[in-house]
Amino acid sequence: MNIQALKYEIIEWITRTNDNSLLKTLKSIKDSNAATTDWFDNLSQEEKESLNRGISEHDKGDVLTSKEFWTGYGDKV
């Protein structure tokens, strides 16, 4: 089934329902989807830079396993 046919099927189904609870749930889903923003956009510049440094370190393989971390730093945490 292509996406357009699926949309029409869902529209037809919604227009035939009298289930108020279902309609409220669908509205809630619609509203939350419309209001969703990327959490990264809400970070400060410093937080974004810190995350990007971490991603860069990970990409270069500069990472520790949990066991390595706790062995080396466990007494300092």
Summary of the structure (lengths in Angstrom):
residues: 77
radius of gyration: 23.3
end to end distance: 54.4
largest distance: 63.7
contacts: 125
relative contact order: 0.05
helix: 78%
strand: 0%
